[in-house]
Amino acid sequence: MSTMNQLVEERLATGAQLPPLPHWESTPADLKDATRQIKSAIRRRIEASGRTVEEVFAVLEERVTRRVEEIEAILQDGGNPWPVVEYADIESGKVSAADVALLQRRGCLVVRGHFPREQALDWDRDIVDYVERNRFFESYAGPADDFFGSVGSKPEIYPIYWSHAQMEARQSHRMARVHSFLNAQWKSDSEGVRWFDPDRDSLYPDRIRRRPPGADSGGLGTHLDPGTLDLWMTQAYQKAFRHLFDGSVEQYDPWDAAYRTAGPQYPGSTMCSAFRTFQGWTALSDMDHDQGVLHTVPIPEAMAYLMLRPLLADVPEDDMCGVTVGKVFPANEQWHPLLMNAVTGIPDVRAGDSVWWHCDMVHGVAPVTDQKGWGNVMYIPAAPWCPRNADYAVQVRDALRSGASPSDFPAEHYERTWDGRFGVDDLNAVGRRGLGL
């Protein structure tokens, strides 16, 4: 342990008083003033630990740089840093220690054969039948949010939530098994509290993507989804990122769930009311790695880099490197060129495979011109049962009963009158438990 880190540990162990942080539990009326206040307060708190912001950031930068260089070397050798495991190994509990360690290191995973290929292709056909039978294309009004509007939807992202295909996948025992495996990568018990139940998912409903052969898509720029200014400005997130703000940066663990399940998000079209350990999707078609697929920065620690970067002197005092409410958390060349060197696409996937990435991970979707083959997915994350997700499950139950769009999404409500919609009576034991029934 370094001498500086010993000093920090001694100060914290002896109860040295660090300056408190101001907090705003709802969106501040003056965002620029609140940004100036919180940045100044975090700097004072770090300095009270015996270190400067620059020293703390340098520790993170060195840690992240090693990861970036490791990924660059793999890519230069023609490899892919994404871990890949077989569903059969997850089901039988035979995933190797080396594969688990790589998942922890990279924060992302492809699960081969999560569902049988024919099952996934059948679900894809069922979705087509569902939307065509209910004349979706005749009533589709275009993208209802600014975020997915950038991909050039015609549509590409379908605001559909309650098809039998989606709900059967969400409540399947195979999905529950993968969720448990992924949730187990986190410390669900820490600080003397059990933050979530790793073996119970809340069935967070999301949309589908269907991109046809020959399509041109603008993709999505690199970004994060865990929140925006609330990550610095609310008490729960200040506690979640405590080791970044009190000088004990070496103790920061991106897999520690402490306080993450309590943190609210400021309202906006990109907010997520649920806590997700992993974001994810299940492939409904075969997709090659160069056909407009998901890219990530497979470095879970990069979140710490992003959180402390705005505190450096080259960033204007009223700016958080472009982070603001109502928009996704951006990651870009201007403020984060080191991270952009590690942007990595998924390997080829086949229908029935699933793709997962840590909830704090930088990710985007590559653009594509004249796509070869279909690019179809169901968005299904891992959202374990916790008070925050239990609260949202009440709204999900209401939306399921009425066919409404879930409250985290634009109020389009296409499915309210649709024939063949999944209903409460169609839930199995996994589904009922996941919705608190």
C-alpha positions as CSV (number, residue, x, y, z in Angstrom):
1,M,0.0,0.0,0.0
2,S,1.3,3.4,-0.9
3,T,2.2,5.9,1.8
4,M,-0.5,8.3,0.6
5,N,-3.1,5.5,0.7
6,Q,-2.0,4.6,4.2
7,L,-2.6,8.2,5.3
8,V,-6.0,8.2,3.8
9,E,-6.9,4.9,5.5
10,E,-5.6,6.2,8.8
11,R,-7.7,9.4,8.6
12,L,-10.8,7.4,7.7
13,A,-10.3,4.8,10.3
14,T,-9.9,7.4,13.1
15,G,-13.1,9.0,12.1
16,A,-11.6,12.1,10.6
17,Q,-14.4,14.4,9.7
18,L,-14.8,15.0,5.9
19,P,-16.9,18.0,4.7
20,P,-20.5,17.0,3.9
21,L,-21.7,17.1,0.3
22,P,-24.8,19.1,-0.6
23,H,-27.5,17.1,-2.3
24,W,-30.6,17.6,-4.4
25,E,-33.1,14.7,-4.2
26,S,-35.1,16.2,-7.1
27,T,-33.8,18.0,-10.2
28,P,-32.1,21.3,-9.1
29,A,-33.9,24.4,-10.4
30,D,-30.5,25.9,-11.4
31,L,-28.4,23.1,-12.9
32,K,-25.3,25.2,-13.5
33,D,-25.2,26.6,-10.0
34,A,-25.8,23.1,-8.5
35,T,-23.0,21.8,-10.7
36,R,-20.6,24.4,-9.5
37,Q,-21.6,23.7,-5.9
38,I,-21.2,19.9,-6.0
39,K,-17.9,20.0,-7.9
40,S,-16.4,22.4,-5.3
41,A,-17.8,20.3,-2.4
42,I,-16.4,17.1,-3.8
43,R,-12.9,18.7,-4.3
44,R,-13.0,19.9,-0.7
45,R,-14.0,16.5,0.6
46,I,-11.2,14.7,-1.4
47,E,-8.6,17.3,-0.2
48,A,-9.7,16.8,3.4
49,S,-8.7,13.1,3.0
50,G,-5.1,14.2,2.4
51,R,-5.0,13.9,-1.4
52,T,-5.8,16.2,-4.3
53,V,-8.3,15.5,-7.1
54,E,-5.4,15.2,-9.5
55,E,-3.8,12.5,-7.3
56,V,-7.0,10.5,-7.0
57,F,-7.7,10.8,-10.8
58,A,-4.1,9.7,-11.6
59,V,-4.7,6.4,-9.6
60,L,-7.8,5.7,-11.7
61,E,-6.2,6.8,-14.9
62,E,-3.3,4.3,-14.4
63,R,-5.7,1.5,-13.5
64,V,-7.9,2.2,-16.6
65,T,-4.9,2.7,-18.9
66,R,-3.7,-0.8,-18.1
67,R,-7.1,-2.2,-19.1
68,V,-7.2,-0.2,-22.3
69,E,-3.8,-1.4,-23.3
70,E,-4.8,-5.0,-22.6
71,I,-7.8,-4.6,-24.8
72,E,-5.9,-2.9,-27.6
73,A,-3.4,-5.7,-27.7
74,I,-6.1,-8.3,-28.0
75,L,-7.7,-6.4,-30.9
76,Q,-4.4,-5.9,-32.7
77,D,-3.9,-9.6,-32.5
78,G,-7.2,-10.2,-34.2
79,G,-9.0,-11.4,-31.1
80,N,-12.1,-10.2,-29.2
81,P,-12.0,-9.4,-25.5
82,W,-15.6,-10.3,-25.0
83,P,-16.1,-13.3,-22.7
84,V,-18.3,-16.1,-24.2
85,V,-19.8,-18.9,-22.2
86,E,-22.3,-21.7,-23.1
87,Y,-25.7,-21.7,-21.5
88,A,-25.3,-25.4,-20.7
89,D,-22.4,-24.5,-18.5
90,I,-24.4,-21.9,-16.6
91,E,-27.2,-24.3,-16.2
92,S,-25.0,-27.1,-14.9
93,G,-22.9,-24.8,-12.7
94,K,-19.7,-25.6,-14.7
95,V,-18.6,-22.2,-15.8
96,S,-14.9,-22.2,-15.2
97,A,-13.2,-19.9,-12.6
98,A,-11.2,-18.4,-15.5
99,D,-14.4,-17.4,-17.3
100,V,-15.9,-15.9,-14.2
101,A,-12.7,-13.9,-13.6
102,L,-12.8,-12.7,-17.2
103,L,-16.5,-11.7,-16.8
104,Q,-15.5,-9.7,-13.7
105,R,-12.6,-8.1,-15.5
106,R,-14.5,-7.2,-18.7
107,G,-18.1,-6.6,-17.3
108,C,-19.8,-8.1,-20.3
109,L,-20.7,-11.5,-21.7
110,V,-22.2,-13.4,-24.6
111,V,-24.2,-16.5,-23.6
112,R,-24.2,-19.0,-26.5
113,G,-27.4,-21.1,-26.9
114,H,-29.2,-19.2,-24.2
115,F,-32.3,-20.3,-26.0
116,P,-32.6,-22.9,-28.8
117,R,-32.1,-21.2,-32.1
118,E,-35.4,-22.4,-33.5
119,Q,-37.2,-21.1,-30.4
120,A,-35.7,-17.6,-31.0
121,L,-36.6,-17.7,-34.7
122,D,-40.2,-18.8,-33.8
123,W,-40.4,-15.9,-31.4
124,D,-39.3,-13.5,-34.2
125,R,-42.0,-14.8,-36.5
126,D,-44.6,-14.6,-33.7
127,I,-43.7,-10.9,-33.2
128,V,-44.2,-10.2,-36.9
129,D,-47.6,-11.9,-36.8
130,Y,-48.5,-10.0,-33.6
131,V,-47.7,-6.5,-35.1
132,E,-49.1,-7.2,-38.5
133,R,-52.3,-8.8,-37.2
134,N,-52.9,-5.6,-35.2
135,R,-52.0,-3.2,-38.1
136,F,-49.1,-1.6,-36.2
137,F,-47.5,-0.3,-39.4
138,E,-50.7,1.6,-40.4
139,S,-50.9,3.3,-37.0
140,Y,-47.1,3.8,-36.2
141,A,-46.6,7.5,-35.6
142,G,-42.7,7.5,-35.7
143,P,-40.1,7.7,-32.9
144,A,-41.6,9.2,-29.7
145,D,-38.2,9.9,-28.0
146,D,-35.2,11.9,-29.1
147,F,-32.8,9.0,-28.2
148,F,-33.9,6.2,-30.5
149,G,-35.0,8.8,-33.1
150,S,-31.4,9.1,-34.1
151,V,-31.2,5.6,-35.6
152,G,-33.6,6.5,-38.3
153,S,-36.4,4.3,-37.2
154,K,-39.0,3.3,-39.9
155,P,-39.5,1.7,-37.4
156,E,-36.3,0.0,-36.2
157,I,-37.2,0.2,-32.5
158,Y,-40.7,-1.1,-32.0
159,P,-42.5,0.3,-29.0
160,I,-44.0,-3.1,-28.2
161,Y,-43.8,-4.7,-24.8
162,W,-46.5,-7.3,-24.2
163,S,-46.2,-9.8,-27.0
164,H,-46.2,-13.5,-25.9
165,A,-42.7,-13.9,-27.3
166,Q,-41.2,-11.1,-25.1
167,M,-43.0,-12.2,-22.0
168,E,-42.3,-15.9,-22.5
169,A,-38.6,-15.0,-22.7
170,R,-38.7,-12.7,-19.6
171,Q,-40.4,-15.3,-17.4
172,S,-38.6,-18.4,-18.7
173,H,-36.6,-20.6,-16.4
174,R,-33.6,-20.3,-18.8
175,M,-33.7,-16.5,-18.4
176,A,-34.0,-16.8,-14.6
177,R,-31.0,-19.1,-14.5
178,V,-28.8,-16.6,-16.5
179,H,-30.1,-13.7,-14.3
180,S,-29.0,-15.5,-11.2
181,F,-25.6,-16.2,-12.6
182,L,-25.1,-12.6,-13.6
183,N,-26.4,-11.1,-10.4
184,A,-24.0,-13.4,-8.5
185,Q,-21.1,-11.4,-9.9
186,W,-22.2,-8.4,-7.7
187,K,-21.9,-8.0,-4.0
188,S,-25.6,-8.0,-3.2
189,D,-24.7,-8.1,0.6
190,S,-22.4,-5.2,1.8
191,E,-22.3,-2.5,4.4
192,G,-24.4,-4.8,6.6
193,V,-27.4,-4.7,4.1
194,R,-28.8,-7.1,1.5
195,W,-29.4,-4.7,-1.4
196,F,-31.1,-7.1,-3.7
197,D,-32.2,-10.8,-4.1
198,P,-29.9,-12.3,-6.8
199,D,-32.3,-15.1,-7.5
200,R,-35.4,-13.1,-8.3
201,D,-35.8,-10.8,-11.3
202,S,-38.4,-8.0,-11.6
203,L,-39.1,-8.7,-15.4
204,Y,-38.3,-5.1,-16.5
205,P,-40.2,-4.7,-19.8
206,D,-38.4,-3.1,-22.7
207,R,-38.8,-2.8,-26.5
208,I,-37.7,-4.8,-29.5
209,R,-35.5,-4.0,-32.5
210,R,-36.1,-5.3,-36.0
211,R,-33.7,-4.0,-38.6
212,P,-34.2,-5.5,-42.1
213,P,-31.6,-6.6,-44.7
214,G,-30.4,-3.7,-46.7
215,A,-31.2,-1.2,-44.0
216,D,-29.1,1.9,-43.3
217,S,-28.9,2.9,-39.6
218,G,-27.2,5.8,-38.0
219,G,-26.4,3.7,-34.9
220,L,-26.1,5.2,-31.4
221,G,-23.1,7.1,-30.0
222,T,-21.2,5.9,-27.0
223,H,-23.0,6.6,-23.8
224,L,-24.1,5.2,-20.4
225,D,-27.6,4.7,-18.9
226,P,-27.3,4.5,-15.1
227,G,-28.3,8.2,-14.6
228,T,-27.2,11.7,-15.2
229,L,-26.5,14.6,-12.8
230,D,-28.2,12.5,-10.1
231,L,-25.1,10.3,-9.9
232,W,-23.2,13.2,-8.3
233,M,-26.1,15.1,-6.7
234,T,-28.3,12.7,-4.7
235,Q,-27.5,11.2,-1.4
236,A,-27.8,7.5,-2.3
237,Y,-25.5,7.9,-5.3
238,Q,-23.0,9.9,-3.3
239,K,-22.9,7.0,-0.9
240,A,-22.6,4.5,-3.8
241,F,-19.6,6.4,-5.2
242,R,-18.3,7.2,-1.7
243,H,-14.8,5.9,-2.4
244,L,-14.4,8.3,-5.3
245,F,-15.5,11.2,-3.2
246,D,-13.6,10.6,0.0
247,G,-10.1,9.9,-1.3
248,S,-10.1,6.1,-0.8
249,V,-10.3,5.5,-4.6
250,E,-8.4,2.2,-4.3
251,Q,-11.4,0.7,-2.5
252,Y,-13.8,1.5,-5.3
253,D,-15.5,-1.7,-6.5
254,P,-17.8,-1.4,-9.6
255,W,-19.5,-4.7,-8.5
256,D,-20.6,-3.4,-5.0
257,A,-24.3,-2.8,-5.0
258,A,-24.3,-0.7,-1.8
259,Y,-26.8,2.1,-2.1
260,R,-27.3,1.5,-5.8
261,T,-30.8,0.1,-5.2
262,A,-31.9,3.2,-3.4
263,G,-30.8,5.9,-5.8
264,P,-33.5,7.9,-7.5
265,Q,-33.1,9.2,-11.1
266,Y,-34.0,12.7,-12.1
267,P,-37.0,12.5,-14.5
268,G,-36.3,12.5,-18.2
269,S,-36.9,10.6,-21.4
270,T,-33.8,8.4,-20.8
271,M,-34.4,7.6,-17.1
272,C,-34.7,4.0,-15.8
273,S,-36.8,3.6,-12.6
274,A,-35.3,0.1,-12.0
275,F,-31.8,-1.0,-10.8
276,R,-30.3,-3.2,-13.5
277,T,-27.2,-5.2,-12.7
278,F,-26.7,-5.9,-16.4
279,Q,-28.3,-4.5,-19.5
280,G,-29.0,-7.1,-22.1
281,W,-30.7,-8.4,-25.2
282,T,-31.6,-11.7,-26.7
283,A,-30.9,-12.3,-30.4
284,L,-33.8,-13.2,-32.6
285,S,-31.7,-13.4,-35.7
286,D,-28.1,-14.2,-36.7
287,M,-25.9,-11.1,-36.6
288,D,-22.3,-10.7,-37.8
289,H,-19.9,-8.5,-35.8
290,D,-19.6,-5.9,-38.6
291,Q,-23.4,-5.4,-39.1
292,G,-24.2,-2.5,-36.9
293,V,-23.9,-4.3,-33.6
294,L,-23.4,-3.4,-30.0
295,H,-20.0,-1.9,-29.0
296,T,-18.8,-1.4,-25.4
297,V,-15.8,-0.2,-23.5
298,P,-15.4,-3.5,-21.6
299,I,-13.9,-1.9,-18.5
300,P,-16.2,-1.7,-15.4
301,E,-13.8,0.6,-13.6
302,A,-14.3,3.2,-16.4
303,M,-17.3,4.5,-14.5
304,A,-15.0,5.9,-11.8
305,Y,-12.9,7.6,-14.5
306,L,-16.1,9.2,-15.9
307,M,-17.3,10.4,-12.5
308,L,-14.0,12.1,-11.5
309,R,-13.1,13.5,-15.0
310,P,-15.4,16.6,-14.6
311,L,-13.4,17.7,-11.5
312,L,-10.2,18.4,-13.4
313,A,-9.2,22.0,-14.1
314,D,-9.8,21.8,-17.9
315,V,-13.5,21.3,-17.5
316,P,-15.7,24.5,-17.0
317,E,-17.0,24.8,-13.5
318,D,-20.6,24.6,-14.6
319,D,-20.1,21.6,-16.8
320,M,-20.0,17.8,-16.1
321,C,-18.3,16.9,-19.4
322,G,-21.6,17.3,-21.1
323,V,-23.8,15.3,-18.7
324,T,-27.2,16.9,-18.1
325,V,-30.7,15.8,-17.3
326,G,-33.0,14.5,-19.9
327,K,-30.3,13.1,-22.1
328,V,-28.0,10.0,-21.9
329,F,-24.7,10.2,-20.1
330,P,-22.2,10.9,-23.0
331,A,-18.7,9.4,-23.4
332,N,-16.7,10.9,-26.2
333,E,-13.3,11.9,-27.7
334,Q,-13.5,15.4,-26.3
335,W,-13.4,14.4,-22.6
336,H,-12.6,10.6,-22.6
337,P,-10.2,9.9,-25.5
338,L,-8.5,7.1,-23.4
339,L,-11.7,5.2,-23.1
340,M,-12.5,5.5,-26.8
341,N,-9.4,3.5,-27.6
342,A,-11.1,0.5,-26.1
343,V,-14.4,0.6,-27.8
344,T,-15.1,-3.1,-28.8
345,G,-17.8,-4.7,-30.8
346,I,-19.5,-8.0,-29.9
347,P,-18.4,-11.2,-31.7
348,D,-20.8,-12.8,-34.2
349,V,-24.0,-14.0,-32.5
350,R,-26.8,-16.4,-33.6
351,A,-30.5,-16.4,-32.9
352,G,-31.0,-17.6,-29.3
353,D,-27.7,-16.1,-28.0
354,S,-27.9,-13.4,-25.4
355,V,-25.6,-10.4,-24.8
356,W,-25.0,-8.7,-21.5
357,W,-23.1,-5.6,-20.2
358,H,-22.6,-4.1,-16.8
359,C,-25.1,-1.4,-16.1
360,D,-22.4,1.3,-15.8
361,M,-20.6,0.3,-19.0
362,V,-20.0,2.7,-21.9
363,H,-21.8,1.3,-24.9
364,G,-23.2,2.3,-28.3
365,V,-24.4,0.8,-31.6
366,A,-22.3,1.0,-34.7
367,P,-23.8,2.5,-37.8
368,V,-24.5,0.2,-40.8
369,T,-25.1,0.7,-44.5
370,D,-26.9,-1.9,-46.6
371,Q,-27.1,-4.4,-43.7
372,K,-26.6,-8.0,-44.5
373,G,-29.3,-10.2,-42.9
374,W,-31.8,-9.2,-40.2
375,G,-30.7,-7.5,-37.0
376,N,-33.5,-8.4,-34.5
377,V,-33.3,-8.4,-30.7
378,M,-35.5,-8.3,-27.6
379,Y,-34.2,-6.0,-24.9
380,I,-34.2,-7.9,-21.6
381,P,-32.0,-6.7,-18.8
382,A,-31.2,-8.3,-15.4
383,A,-33.2,-6.2,-12.8
384,P,-33.1,-8.1,-9.5
385,W,-35.8,-7.8,-6.8
386,C,-35.1,-4.9,-4.5
387,P,-37.3,-2.1,-3.0
388,R,-36.6,0.2,-6.0
389,N,-37.6,-2.5,-8.5
390,A,-40.6,-3.7,-6.3
391,D,-41.9,-0.1,-6.5
392,Y,-41.6,-0.1,-10.3
393,A,-43.2,-3.5,-10.5
394,V,-46.5,-2.0,-9.3
395,Q,-46.5,0.2,-12.4
396,V,-45.5,-2.7,-14.6
397,R,-48.4,-4.8,-13.4
398,D,-50.8,-2.0,-14.2
399,A,-49.3,-1.5,-17.7
400,L,-49.5,-5.3,-18.3
401,R,-53.2,-5.4,-17.4
402,S,-54.1,-2.5,-19.6
403,G,-51.6,-3.0,-22.5
404,A,-50.2,0.4,-21.8
405,S,-46.6,1.4,-22.5
406,P,-44.6,1.1,-19.2
407,S,-44.1,4.4,-17.4
408,D,-40.3,4.6,-18.2
409,F,-41.1,4.8,-21.9
410,P,-43.0,7.3,-24.1
411,A,-46.8,7.1,-23.6
412,E,-47.6,5.5,-27.0
413,H,-49.9,2.7,-25.8
414,Y,-50.2,0.9,-29.1
415,E,-51.1,-2.4,-27.5
416,R,-54.1,-1.4,-25.4
417,T,-56.6,-2.8,-27.9
418,W,-54.5,-5.5,-29.5
419,D,-55.5,-9.0,-30.1
420,G,-53.2,-11.7,-28.8
421,R,-51.6,-9.6,-26.1
422,F,-50.0,-11.4,-23.2
423,G,-52.1,-11.1,-20.0
424,V,-51.8,-11.6,-16.3
425,D,-53.4,-15.0,-16.5
426,D,-50.5,-16.1,-18.8
427,L,-47.9,-15.5,-16.1
428,N,-46.1,-18.6,-14.8
429,A,-44.6,-18.9,-11.3
430,V,-41.4,-17.0,-12.3
431,G,-43.4,-14.2,-13.9
432,R,-45.8,-13.8,-11.0
433,R,-42.9,-13.7,-8.5
434,G,-41.1,-11.2,-10.7
435,L,-44.1,-8.9,-10.7
436,G,-44.8,-9.2,-7.0
437,L,-48.0,-11.3,-7.4
